[in-house]
Amino acid sequence: MFFGDPAVRLNQVITAAANHKVSSICDGDYRTTLQDMARLIIAQLGSRCLSKKLPGNAASADCTVEEVTHNLDGTDDAKVLPRCAASDGGMVFPCWRIETKDRCAGISPQGLGVTIDRSGAATPPRTTERASCETL
């Protein structure tokens, strides 16, 4: 049996991406590959599922969550959001937390996702969020 590995440098570039999928072009059915790719895309959309396992528990996860506003002049402004936690003056919004999400089942090894809490306020125009966490 023969197996065609991707070119070494190409494979290094692909696997260096935080969210990646390497599949064989020789598969007779691409359903599993397409489902895996769909899960990676969904993980990056509104549900903000964590695609890799966190070390320890969600409450102690080492994450950086930013909201990025895309300005009309083509520049971006990034603001680091705090973890949701009561402080002397109460909660600071917007903030983030990691929690179990039904939508992340089958996408996240632990069924976890990042939630941005804006205390009912809408996401500012031209603003997206990005998160990165230490994973196993």
MODELLER restraints for C-alpha pairs under 7 A, 6 or more apart:
rsr = mdl.restraints
at = mdl.atoms
rsr.add(forms.Gaussian(group=physical.xy_distance, feature=features.Distance(at['CA:14:A'], at['CA:20:A']), mean=6.33, stdev=0.5))
rsr.add(forms.Gaussian(group=physical.xy_distance, feature=features.Distance(at['CA:19:A'], at['CA:40:A']), mean=6.60, stdev=0.5))
rsr.add(forms.Gaussian(group=physical.xy_distance, feature=features.Distance(at['CA:21:A'], at['CA:37:A']), mean=6.83, stdev=0.5))
rsr.add(forms.Gaussian(group=physical.xy_distance, feature=features.Distance(at['CA:23:A'], at['CA:33:A']), mean=6.49, stdev=0.5))
rsr.add(forms.Gaussian(group=physical.xy_distance, feature=features.Distance(at['CA:39:A'], at['CA:107:A']), mean=5.58, stdev=0.5))
rsr.add(forms.Gaussian(group=physical.xy_distance, feature=features.Distance(at['CA:43:A'], at['CA:49:A']), mean=4.46, stdev=0.5))
rsr.add(forms.Gaussian(group=physical.xy_distance, feature=features.Distance(at['CA:43:A'], at['CA:50:A']), mean=6.68, stdev=0.5))
rsr.add(forms.Gaussian(group=physical.xy_distance, feature=features.Distance(at['CA:43:A'], at['CA:51:A']), mean=6.69, stdev=0.5))
rsr.add(forms.Gaussian(group=physical.xy_distance, feature=features.Distance(at['CA:43:A'], at['CA:107:A']), mean=6.73, stdev=0.5))
rsr.add(forms.Gaussian(group=physical.xy_distance, feature=features.Distance(at['CA:47:A'], at['CA:103:A']), mean=6.70, stdev=0.5))
rsr.add(forms.Gaussian(group=physical.xy_distance, feature=features.Distance(at['CA:47:A'], at['CA:113:A']), mean=6.63, stdev=0.5))
rsr.add(forms.Gaussian(group=physical.xy_distance, feature=features.Distance(at['CA:48:A'], at['CA:113:A']), mean=5.25, stdev=0.5))
rsr.add(forms.Gaussian(group=physical.xy_distance, feature=features.Distance(at['CA:48:A'], at['CA:114:A']), mean=5.40, stdev=0.5))
rsr.add(forms.Gaussian(group=physical.xy_distance, feature=features.Distance(at['CA:49:A'], at['CA:104:A']), mean=5.38, stdev=0.5))
rsr.add(forms.Gaussian(group=physical.xy_distance, feature=features.Distance(at['CA:49:A'], at['CA:107:A']), mean=6.85, stdev=0.5))
rsr.add(forms.Gaussian(group=physical.xy_distance, feature=features.Distance(at['CA:49:A'], at['CA:108:A']), mean=5.95, stdev=0.5))
rsr.add(forms.Gaussian(group=physical.xy_distance, feature=features.Distance(at['CA:49:A'], at['CA:112:A']), mean=5.89, stdev=0.5))
rsr.add(forms.Gaussian(group=physical.xy_distance, feature=features.Distance(at['CA:49:A'], at['CA:113:A']), mean=3.94, stdev=0.5))
rsr.add(forms.Gaussian(group=physical.xy_distance, feature=features.Distance(at['CA:49:A'], at['CA:114:A']), mean=6.44, stdev=0.5))
rsr.add(forms.Gaussian(group=physical.xy_distance, feature=features.Distance(at['CA:50:A'], at['CA:108:A']), mean=5.24, stdev=0.5))
rsr.add(forms.Gaussian(group=physical.xy_distance, feature=features.Distance(at['CA:50:A'], at['CA:112:A']), mean=5.85, stdev=0.5))
rsr.add(forms.Gaussian(group=physical.xy_distance, feature=features.Distance(at['CA:50:A'], at['CA:113:A']), mean=5.27, stdev=0.5))
rsr.add(forms.Gaussian(group=physical.xy_distance, feature=features.Distance(at['CA:51:A'], at['CA:107:A']), mean=6.20, stdev=0.5))
rsr.add(forms.Gaussian(group=physical.xy_distance, feature=features.Distance(at['CA:51:A'], at['CA:108:A']), mean=4.67, stdev=0.5))
rsr.add(forms.Gaussian(group=physical.xy_distance, feature=features.Distance(at['CA:51:A'], at['CA:109:A']), mean=6.77, stdev=0.5))
rsr.add(forms.Gaussian(group=physical.xy_distance, feature=features.Distance(at['CA:52:A'], at['CA:108:A']), mean=6.33, stdev=0.5))
rsr.add(forms.Gaussian(group=physical.xy_distance, feature=features.Distance(at['CA:52:A'], at['CA:109:A']), mean=6.25, stdev=0.5))
rsr.add(forms.Gaussian(group=physical.xy_distance, feature=features.Distance(at['CA:52:A'], at['CA:135:A']), mean=6.07, stdev=0.5))
rsr.add(forms.Gaussian(group=physical.xy_distance, feature=features.Distance(at['CA:53:A'], at['CA:109:A']), mean=5.64, stdev=0.5))
rsr.add(forms.Gaussian(group=physical.xy_distance, feature=features.Distance(at['CA:53:A'], at['CA:110:A']), mean=6.39, stdev=0.5))
rsr.add(forms.Gaussian(group=physical.xy_distance, feature=features.Distance(at['CA:53:A'], at['CA:135:A']), mean=5.61, stdev=0.5))
rsr.add(forms.Gaussian(group=physical.xy_distance, feature=features.Distance(at['CA:53:A'], at['CA:136:A']), mean=5.70, stdev=0.5))
rsr.add(forms.Gaussian(group=physical.xy_distance, feature=features.Distance(at['CA:54:A'], at['CA:61:A']), mean=6.81, stdev=0.5))
rsr.add(forms.Gaussian(group=physical.xy_distance, feature=features.Distance(at['CA:54:A'], at['CA:134:A']), mean=6.72, stdev=0.5))
rsr.add(forms.Gaussian(group=physical.xy_distance, feature=features.Distance(at['CA:54:A'], at['CA:135:A']), mean=4.62, stdev=0.5))
rsr.add(forms.Gaussian(group=physical.xy_distance, feature=features.Distance(at['CA:54:A'], at['CA:136:A']), mean=5.93, stdev=0.5))
rsr.add(forms.Gaussian(group=physical.xy_distance, feature=features.Distance(at['CA:55:A'], at['CA:135:A']), mean=6.02, stdev=0.5))
rsr.add(forms.Gaussian(group=physical.xy_distance, feature=features.Distance(at['CA:55:A'], at['CA:136:A']), mean=5.86, stdev=0.5))
rsr.add(forms.Gaussian(group=physical.xy_distance, feature=features.Distance(at['CA:58:A'], at['CA:98:A']), mean=5.79, stdev=0.5))
rsr.add(forms.Gaussian(group=physical.xy_distance, feature=features.Distance(at['CA:58:A'], at['CA:99:A']), mean=6.91, stdev=0.5))
rsr.add(forms.Gaussian(group=physical.xy_distance, feature=features.Distance(at['CA:62:A'], at['CA:133:A']), mean=5.60, stdev=0.5))
rsr.add(forms.Gaussian(group=physical.xy_distance, feature=features.Distance(at['CA:62:A'], at['CA:134:A']), mean=5.61, stdev=0.5))
rsr.add(forms.Gaussian(group=physical.xy_distance, feature=features.Distance(at['CA:63:A'], at['CA:131:A']), mean=6.87, stdev=0.5))
rsr.add(forms.Gaussian(group=physical.xy_distance, feature=features.Distance(at['CA:63:A'], at['CA:132:A']), mean=5.54, stdev=0.5))
rsr.add(forms.Gaussian(group=physical.xy_distance, feature=features.Distance(at['CA:63:A'], at['CA:133:A']), mean=4.00, stdev=0.5))
rsr.add(forms.Gaussian(group=physical.xy_distance, feature=features.Distance(at['CA:63:A'], at['CA:134:A']), mean=6.41, stdev=0.5))
rsr.add(forms.Gaussian(group=physical.xy_distance, feature=features.Distance(at['CA:64:A'], at['CA:131:A']), mean=5.64, stdev=0.5))
rsr.add(forms.Gaussian(group=physical.xy_distance, feature=features.Distance(at['CA:64:A'], at['CA:132:A']), mean=5.46, stdev=0.5))
rsr.add(forms.Gaussian(group=physical.xy_distance, feature=features.Distance(at['CA:64:A'], at['CA:133:A']), mean=6.38, stdev=0.5))
rsr.add(forms.Gaussian(group=physical.xy_distance, feature=features.Distance(at['CA:65:A'], at['CA:80:A']), mean=5.87, stdev=0.5))
rsr.add(forms.Gaussian(group=physical.xy_distance, feature=features.Distance(at['CA:65:A'], at['CA:81:A']), mean=5.61, stdev=0.5))
rsr.add(forms.Gaussian(group=physical.xy_distance, feature=features.Distance(at['CA:65:A'], at['CA:130:A']), mean=5.77, stdev=0.5))
rsr.add(forms.Gaussian(group=physical.xy_distance, feature=features.Distance(at['CA:65:A'], at['CA:131:A']), mean=4.26, stdev=0.5))
rsr.add(forms.Gaussian(group=physical.xy_distance, feature=features.Distance(at['CA:65:A'], at['CA:132:A']), mean=6.57, stdev=0.5))
rsr.add(forms.Gaussian(group=physical.xy_distance, feature=features.Distance(at['CA:66:A'], at['CA:78:A']), mean=6.20, stdev=0.5))
rsr.add(forms.Gaussian(group=physical.xy_distance, feature=features.Distance(at['CA:66:A'], at['CA:79:A']), mean=5.32, stdev=0.5))
rsr.add(forms.Gaussian(group=physical.xy_distance, feature=features.Distance(at['CA:66:A'], at['CA:80:A']), mean=4.31, stdev=0.5))
rsr.add(forms.Gaussian(group=physical.xy_distance, feature=features.Distance(at['CA:66:A'], at['CA:81:A']), mean=5.42, stdev=0.5))
rsr.add(forms.Gaussian(group=physical.xy_distance, feature=features.Distance(at['CA:66:A'], at['CA:129:A']), mean=5.57, stdev=0.5))
rsr.add(forms.Gaussian(group=physical.xy_distance, feature=features.Distance(at['CA:66:A'], at['CA:130:A']), mean=5.38, stdev=0.5))
rsr.add(forms.Gaussian(group=physical.xy_distance, feature=features.Distance(at['CA:66:A'], at['CA:131:A']), mean=6.32, stdev=0.5))
rsr.add(forms.Gaussian(group=physical.xy_distance, feature=features.Distance(at['CA:67:A'], at['CA:78:A']), mean=5.74, stdev=0.5))
rsr.add(forms.Gaussian(group=physical.xy_distance, feature=features.Distance(at['CA:67:A'], at['CA:79:A']), mean=5.43, stdev=0.5))
rsr.add(forms.Gaussian(group=physical.xy_distance, feature=features.Distance(at['CA:67:A'], at['CA:80:A']), mean=6.61, stdev=0.5))
rsr.add(forms.Gaussian(group=physical.xy_distance, feature=features.Distance(at['CA:67:A'], at['CA:81:A']), mean=6.98, stdev=0.5))
rsr.add(forms.Gaussian(group=physical.xy_distance, feature=features.Distance(at['CA:67:A'], at['CA:127:A']), mean=6.50, stdev=0.5))
rsr.add(forms.Gaussian(group=physical.xy_distance, feature=features.Distance(at['CA:67:A'], at['CA:128:A']), mean=5.63, stdev=0.5))
rsr.add(forms.Gaussian(group=physical.xy_distance, feature=features.Distance(at['CA:67:A'], at['CA:129:A']), mean=4.26, stdev=0.5))
rsr.add(forms.Gaussian(group=physical.xy_distance, feature=features.Distance(at['CA:67:A'], at['CA:130:A']), mean=6.40, stdev=0.5))
rsr.add(forms.Gaussian(group=physical.xy_distance, feature=features.Distance(at['CA:68:A'], at['CA:76:A']), mean=6.39, stdev=0.5))
rsr.add(forms.Gaussian(group=physical.xy_distance, feature=features.Distance(at['CA:68:A'], at['CA:77:A']), mean=5.56, stdev=0.5))
rsr.add(forms.Gaussian(group=physical.xy_distance, feature=features.Distance(at['CA:68:A'], at['CA:78:A']), mean=4.38, stdev=0.5))
rsr.add(forms.Gaussian(group=physical.xy_distance, feature=features.Distance(at['CA:68:A'], at['CA:79:A']), mean=6.47, stdev=0.5))
rsr.add(forms.Gaussian(group=physical.xy_distance, feature=features.Distance(at['CA:68:A'], at['CA:127:A']), mean=5.37, stdev=0.5))
rsr.add(forms.Gaussian(group=physical.xy_distance, feature=features.Distance(at['CA:68:A'], at['CA:128:A']), mean=5.30, stdev=0.5))
rsr.add(forms.Gaussian(group=physical.xy_distance, feature=features.Distance(at['CA:68:A'], at['CA:129:A']), mean=5.88, stdev=0.5))
rsr.add(forms.Gaussian(group=physical.xy_distance, feature=features.Distance(at['CA:69:A'], at['CA:76:A']), mean=5.55, stdev=0.5))
rsr.add(forms.Gaussian(group=physical.xy_distance, feature=features.Distance(at['CA:69:A'], at['CA:77:A']), mean=5.19, stdev=0.5))
rsr.add(forms.Gaussian(group=physical.xy_distance, feature=features.Distance(at['CA:69:A'], at['CA:78:A']), mean=6.46, stdev=0.5))
rsr.add(forms.Gaussian(group=physical.xy_distance, feature=features.Distance(at['CA:69:A'], at['CA:126:A']), mean=5.58, stdev=0.5))
rsr.add(forms.Gaussian(group=physical.xy_distance, feature=features.Distance(at['CA:69:A'], at['CA:127:A']), mean=4.20, stdev=0.5))
rsr.add(forms.Gaussian(group=physical.xy_distance, feature=features.Distance(at['CA:69:A'], at['CA:128:A']), mean=6.55, stdev=0.5))
rsr.add(forms.Gaussian(group=physical.xy_distance, feature=features.Distance(at['CA:70:A'], at['CA:76:A']), mean=4.60, stdev=0.5))
rsr.add(forms.Gaussian(group=physical.xy_distance, feature=features.Distance(at['CA:70:A'], at['CA:77:A']), mean=6.67, stdev=0.5))
rsr.add(forms.Gaussian(group=physical.xy_distance, feature=features.Distance(at['CA:70:A'], at['CA:126:A']), mean=5.37, stdev=0.5))
rsr.add(forms.Gaussian(group=physical.xy_distance, feature=features.Distance(at['CA:70:A'], at['CA:127:A']), mean=6.19, stdev=0.5))
rsr.add(forms.Gaussian(group=physical.xy_distance, feature=features.Distance(at['CA:81:A'], at['CA:94:A']), mean=6.63, stdev=0.5))
rsr.add(forms.Gaussian(group=physical.xy_distance, feature=features.Distance(at['CA:81:A'], at['CA:95:A']), mean=5.43, stdev=0.5))
rsr.add(forms.Gaussian(group=physical.xy_distance, feature=features.Distance(at['CA:81:A'], at['CA:96:A']), mean=6.83, stdev=0.5))
rsr.add(forms.Gaussian(group=physical.xy_distance, feature=features.Distance(at['CA:82:A'], at['CA:95:A']), mean=5.07, stdev=0.5))
rsr.add(forms.Gaussian(group=physical.xy_distance, feature=features.Distance(at['CA:82:A'], at['CA:96:A']), mean=6.47, stdev=0.5))
rsr.add(forms.Gaussian(group=physical.xy_distance, feature=features.Distance(at['CA:83:A'], at['CA:95:A']), mean=5.34, stdev=0.5))
rsr.add(forms.Gaussian(group=physical.xy_distance, feature=features.Distance(at['CA:83:A'], at['CA:96:A']), mean=4.83, stdev=0.5))
rsr.add(forms.Gaussian(group=physical.xy_distance, feature=features.Distance(at['CA:83:A'], at['CA:97:A']), mean=5.90, stdev=0.5))
rsr.add(forms.Gaussian(group=physical.xy_distance, feature=features.Distance(at['CA:84:A'], at['CA:91:A']), mean=6.69, stdev=0.5))
rsr.add(forms.Gaussian(group=physical.xy_distance, feature=features.Distance(at['CA:84:A'], at['CA:95:A']), mean=4.93, stdev=0.5))
rsr.add(forms.Gaussian(group=physical.xy_distance, feature=features.Distance(at['CA:84:A'], at['CA:96:A']), mean=5.25, stdev=0.5))
rsr.add(forms.Gaussian(group=physical.xy_distance, feature=features.Distance(at['CA:84:A'], at['CA:97:A']), mean=5.81, stdev=0.5))
rsr.add(forms.Gaussian(group=physical.xy_distance, feature=features.Distance(at['CA:85:A'], at['CA:91:A']), mean=6.06, stdev=0.5))
rsr.add(forms.Gaussian(group=physical.xy_distance, feature=features.Distance(at['CA:93:A'], at['CA:117:A']), mean=6.68, stdev=0.5))
rsr.add(forms.Gaussian(group=physical.xy_distance, feature=features.Distance(at['CA:93:A'], at['CA:118:A']), mean=5.40, stdev=0.5))
rsr.add(forms.Gaussian(group=physical.xy_distance, feature=features.Distance(at['CA:93:A'], at['CA:119:A']), mean=6.52, stdev=0.5))
rsr.add(forms.Gaussian(group=physical.xy_distance, feature=features.Distance(at['CA:94:A'], at['CA:116:A']), mean=6.71, stdev=0.5))
rsr.add(forms.Gaussian(group=physical.xy_distance, feature=features.Distance(at['CA:94:A'], at['CA:117:A']), mean=5.48, stdev=0.5))
rsr.add(forms.Gaussian(group=physical.xy_distance, feature=features.Distance(at['CA:94:A'], at['CA:118:A']), mean=4.41, stdev=0.5))
rsr.add(forms.Gaussian(group=physical.xy_distance, feature=features.Distance(at['CA:95:A'], at['CA:116:A']), mean=5.77, stdev=0.5))
rsr.add(forms.Gaussian(group=physical.xy_distance, feature=features.Distance(at['CA:95:A'], at['CA:117:A']), mean=5.35, stdev=0.5))
rsr.add(forms.Gaussian(group=physical.xy_distance, feature=features.Distance(at['CA:95:A'], at['CA:118:A']), mean=6.76, stdev=0.5))
rsr.add(forms.Gaussian(group=physical.xy_distance, feature=features.Distance(at['CA:96:A'], at['CA:114:A']), mean=6.70, stdev=0.5))
rsr.add(forms.Gaussian(group=physical.xy_distance, feature=features.Distance(at['CA:96:A'], at['CA:115:A']), mean=5.52, stdev=0.5))
rsr.add(forms.Gaussian(group=physical.xy_distance, feature=features.Distance(at['CA:96:A'], at['CA:116:A']), mean=4.52, stdev=0.5))
rsr.add(forms.Gaussian(group=physical.xy_distance, feature=features.Distance(at['CA:96:A'], at['CA:117:A']), mean=5.89, stdev=0.5))
rsr.add(forms.Gaussian(group=physical.xy_distance, feature=features.Distance(at['CA:97:A'], at['CA:114:A']), mean=5.78, stdev=0.5))
rsr.add(forms.Gaussian(group=physical.xy_distance, feature=features.Distance(at['CA:97:A'], at['CA:115:A']), mean=5.41, stdev=0.5))
rsr.add(forms.Gaussian(group=physical.xy_distance, feature=features.Distance(at['CA:97:A'], at['CA:116:A']), mean=6.79, stdev=0.5))
rsr.add(forms.Gaussian(group=physical.xy_distance, feature=features.Distance(at['CA:98:A'], at['CA:112:A']), mean=6.54, stdev=0.5))
rsr.add(forms.Gaussian(group=physical.xy_distance, feature=features.Distance(at['CA:98:A'], at['CA:113:A']), mean=5.60, stdev=0.5))
rsr.add(forms.Gaussian(group=physical.xy_distance, feature=features.Distance(at['CA:98:A'], at['CA:114:A']), mean=4.58, stdev=0.5))
rsr.add(forms.Gaussian(group=physical.xy_distance, feature=features.Distance(at['CA:98:A'], at['CA:115:A']), mean=6.10, stdev=0.5))
rsr.add(forms.Gaussian(group=physical.xy_distance, feature=features.Distance(at['CA:99:A'], at['CA:112:A']), mean=5.44, stdev=0.5))
rsr.add(forms.Gaussian(group=physical.xy_distance, feature=features.Distance(at['CA:99:A'], at['CA:113:A']), mean=5.71, stdev=0.5))
rsr.add(forms.Gaussian(group=physical.xy_distance, feature=features.Distance(at['CA:99:A'], at['CA:114:A']), mean=6.53, stdev=0.5))
rsr.add(forms.Gaussian(group=physical.xy_distance, feature=features.Distance(at['CA:100:A'], at['CA:111:A']), mean=5.56, stdev=0.5))
rsr.add(forms.Gaussian(group=physical.xy_distance, feature=features.Distance(at['CA:100:A'], at['CA:112:A']), mean=4.43, stdev=0.5))
rsr.add(forms.Gaussian(group=physical.xy_distance, feature=features.Distance(at['CA:100:A'], at['CA:113:A']), mean=6.30, stdev=0.5))
rsr.add(forms.Gaussian(group=physical.xy_distance, feature=features.Distance(at['CA:101:A'], at['CA:111:A']), mean=6.03, stdev=0.5))
rsr.add(forms.Gaussian(group=physical.xy_distance, feature=features.Distance(at['CA:101:A'], at['CA:112:A']), mean=5.73, stdev=0.5))
rsr.add(forms.Gaussian(group=physical.xy_distance, feature=features.Distance(at['CA:101:A'], at['CA:113:A']), mean=6.13, stdev=0.5))
rsr.add(forms.Gaussian(group=physical.xy_distance, feature=features.Distance(at['CA:104:A'], at['CA:111:A']), mean=4.81, stdev=0.5))
rsr.add(forms.Gaussian(group=physical.xy_distance, feature=features.Distance(at['CA:104:A'], at['CA:112:A']), mean=6.06, stdev=0.5))
rsr.add(forms.Gaussian(group=physical.xy_distance, feature=features.Distance(at['CA:104:A'], at['CA:113:A']), mean=6.56, stdev=0.5))
rsr.add(forms.Gaussian(group=physical.xy_distance, feature=features.Distance(at['CA:105:A'], at['CA:111:A']), mean=4.62, stdev=0.5))
